[in-house]
Amino acid sequence: MKFLADMGISLKSVSFLNDSGHDAKHLHDQNLDRLSDADILVKAKKEGRILLTHDLDFGDLIAASGANLPSVIIFRLRNMQPKQVNSYLKNILIHHHDSLKKGAILSVSEGHIRERLLPVD
């Protein structure tokens, strides 16, 4: 799977995904630290990437657009340390793979992953 990590996601989580055989890129590595939210979504969709973020605005933007891609994983964890995020990513890759390919918003909080398929009605 292909991922695009927003600024609040650790480079260590990008490395974890790449080491797990996925194609993950971070906005910082591409000198896109100040790219607007709308442009980040366009980039993710154009490149066929799943957006990783902790910014709640992305869920609202993709839902309001009526689009079915890109998929977005929103981390709402109190502990955003890479080890914690990576543990959730491992679970997501196993249990939500098909939904992410079709188009979904996943909201990740302590002990819970909520899935909404796109487009959102």
C-alpha positions as CSV (number, residue, x, y, z in Angstrom):
1,M,0.0,0.0,0.0
2,K,1.0,3.6,-0.5
3,F,0.9,6.2,2.2
4,L,1.5,10.0,2.6
5,A,2.3,11.2,6.1
6,D,1.2,14.7,7.2
7,M,3.4,16.8,9.4
8,G,2.2,15.5,12.8
9,I,3.2,11.9,11.9
10,S,6.7,10.8,12.9
11,L,9.3,10.0,10.3
12,K,9.8,6.8,12.3
13,S,6.3,5.7,11.4
14,V,7.1,6.3,7.7
15,S,10.2,4.1,8.1
16,F,8.1,1.4,9.9
17,L,5.7,1.3,6.9
18,N,8.6,1.2,4.4
19,D,10.3,-1.5,6.3
20,S,7.1,-3.5,6.3
21,G,7.1,-3.4,2.5
22,H,4.9,-0.4,1.8
23,D,5.6,2.8,-0.1
24,A,5.4,5.6,2.4
25,K,6.4,9.3,1.9
26,H,6.4,12.2,4.4
27,L,5.5,15.7,3.4
28,H,8.6,17.0,5.2
29,D,10.9,14.8,3.1
30,Q,9.4,16.5,0.0
31,N,9.8,20.0,1.4
32,L,6.0,20.4,1.4
33,D,5.7,21.3,5.1
34,R,3.4,24.2,4.3
35,L,1.2,22.6,1.7
36,S,-2.5,23.4,2.2
37,D,-4.9,20.7,3.5
38,A,-6.8,20.8,0.2
39,D,-3.6,20.4,-1.8
40,I,-2.4,17.5,0.4
41,L,-5.6,15.6,-0.4
42,V,-5.2,16.3,-4.1
43,K,-1.6,15.0,-3.9
44,A,-2.6,11.9,-2.0
45,K,-5.4,11.1,-4.5
46,K,-3.2,11.8,-7.5
47,E,-0.5,9.5,-6.2
48,G,-2.9,6.8,-4.9
49,R,-1.8,7.2,-1.3
50,I,-3.6,6.8,2.0
51,L,-3.2,10.0,4.1
52,L,-1.9,9.6,7.7
53,T,-2.7,12.6,9.9
54,H,-3.8,13.8,13.3
55,D,-5.6,16.8,11.8
56,L,-9.4,16.4,12.1
57,D,-9.9,18.8,9.2
58,F,-9.0,16.1,6.6
59,G,-12.0,13.9,7.6
60,D,-14.3,16.9,7.1
61,L,-12.7,17.9,3.8
62,I,-12.9,14.5,2.3
63,A,-16.5,13.9,3.6
64,A,-17.7,17.3,2.2
65,S,-16.1,16.6,-1.2
66,G,-18.2,13.5,-1.8
67,A,-15.1,11.7,-3.1
68,N,-14.4,8.0,-2.5
69,L,-10.6,8.5,-2.4
70,P,-8.1,9.2,-0.9
71,S,-8.5,7.2,2.2
72,V,-7.5,9.0,5.4
73,I,-6.3,7.6,8.7
74,I,-6.8,10.2,11.5
75,F,-4.9,9.5,14.7
76,R,-6.6,10.9,17.8
77,L,-4.2,9.3,20.3
78,R,-3.1,11.0,23.5
79,N,0.3,9.2,23.0
80,M,1.5,9.9,19.4
81,Q,4.9,8.2,20.1
82,P,6.0,6.2,17.0
83,K,5.8,2.9,18.9
84,Q,2.2,3.5,19.7
85,V,1.2,4.8,16.3
86,N,3.0,1.8,14.6
87,S,1.2,-0.6,16.8
88,Y,-2.1,0.8,15.5
89,L,-0.8,0.8,11.9
90,K,0.0,-2.9,12.2
91,N,-3.5,-3.6,13.3
92,I,-5.0,-1.4,10.6
93,L,-3.0,-3.0,7.8
94,I,-4.4,-6.4,8.9
95,H,-8.0,-5.6,9.6
96,H,-8.8,-2.6,7.4
97,H,-6.8,-3.3,4.2
98,D,-9.8,-3.8,1.9
99,S,-11.7,-0.7,3.2
100,L,-8.6,1.5,2.7
101,K,-8.2,0.3,-0.9
102,K,-11.9,1.1,-1.7
103,G,-12.0,4.4,0.2
104,A,-12.5,5.0,4.0
105,I,-11.8,7.3,6.8
106,L,-10.4,5.6,9.9
107,S,-10.4,7.4,13.2
108,V,-8.0,5.9,15.6
109,S,-8.3,6.6,19.4
110,E,-7.1,4.7,22.4
111,G,-8.4,1.1,22.1
112,H,-10.7,1.9,19.2
113,I,-10.6,2.2,15.4
114,R,-13.7,3.6,13.8
115,E,-14.2,3.1,10.1
116,R,-16.5,5.1,7.7
117,L,-16.6,4.1,4.1
118,L,-16.4,6.8,1.4
119,P,-18.2,8.6,0.1
120,V,-19.8,9.8,3.3
121,D,-23.5,10.3,3.0
